Amino acid sequence: MTVRTRFAPSPTGYLHVGGARTALYCWLFARKHNGQFILRIEDTDRERSSEASVRAILDGMAWLGLDYDEGPFYQTERFERYQEIIDWLLANGHAYRCRCTPERLQQLREQQMAQKQKPRYDGHCRNLDVSPDEPHVVRFKNPLDGIVRFEDQIKGVIEVKNSELDDLIIRRTDGTPTYNLTVVVDDMDMGITHVIRGDDHVNNTPRQINILKALGAELPKYAHVPMILGDDGKRLSKRHGAVSVLAYRDAGYLPEALLNYLVRLGWSHGDQEIFSREEMIQLFSLEGVNRAPAAFNTEKLNWLNQHYLKTLPVETVAERAQMFFDEKGVAITFGPSLESVVALIRERATTLVDLVEHSRYFYEEFSDYDEKAAKKHLRPAALPALMAFFEKAQRADDWTKEVLHSLLQTTAEELGVGMGKVGMPVRVAVTGQGQSPSIDEVMALIGRERCLARLQRAIDYVKARADGA
Ligand code: GLU
């Protein structure tokens, strides 16, 4: 048997992390078993579906590298097929036309509620001969007795009595098919062997199984993935901040990190935290998926992002960072190579956006010094060190980190002070900040001209401060 999984989003919003995790699990399961992964867009709710949402789903999946073997299939293009199946169900006694008015149904509901019963359709039209010409819906004839039983690959055995299920509407009065019908037809036609989806659908499964049985179709295996909670224990939603995959992309997260984060969000393999794509494919199993809901944890995502920023090839990180420099208007043409800056800065950044912010001084002049750093290190007492170093730097025959290092050192020695007393004022002078990677390396990258101008500016600044004091 070839494994075939599908991701079946409704394009009614962005691709959120819950959906992306479902897609990832479907994709992993298919890849692991050398099967096929199918993308199906469930766009039958035309009012709520949008092109923009389809775009966001496709872009999000492409960014995460979740490639599909078939699709995207659009349900709105399959209406004829759904009608064909509904007609077949009608012709074969598995469905019937129902002409109950909304008023009757409302009354029924109120009665049942008053009697503390679960509101459900009472089968009123089951044995009536409703003409196709009068307004009607089509209902599936759910078996009256027996039990629907299936072994959920994550939750274990689930059993529901047929007496608990009522006759589901499969075609509305306007002729459109409903969700449970379209899903069943598609899963059957597309030869889906494993339905892996969010557990908000677990109540639909017995109904879908009954329809599949009526159609004589082979039943897929089902795996319902527990939901994702926010850090407050409530279901993850917009309230908890970014939940859209593309929002993470735009905030400077790496797809490797988000993917790694998502795979661990509800699945584990021992206590391993870092998984390459290949490892995920190799190790993923539905048995490893937790039964309990998973809680979203931004700190862990940040940790993973940092891990990948530090460990991916420098060229890859630089390539990904490029668009963020462009976006933030940091022109990198007249400055050190992006790769050299990334190599130096990436240890300090959590996201690519962060990396740009930490790298600005390599490419552009800063307007102000960091207040605290200037107050502490650009004081009159720092003037001799700044001036002595400036003089040496002006005469330096080479502008490498080794040369700069030894200039800092000799300055400190000549003045009889520690390295920090020279290095810190120079750092603030050159970067505007109290923190940076090793200042000799930073200066080597920024280049002679820029550094000298900044040192001169700092000397003037300190002098002005001394005069003003
Ligand atoms: N379209 C459904 C949703 O987005 C998923 C249906 C399914 O996976 O069976 O919630």
Residues whose N, C-alpha, C, O or C-beta is under 5 A from the ligand:
A	BS01	LIG	A8 P9 S10 E42 V183 R197
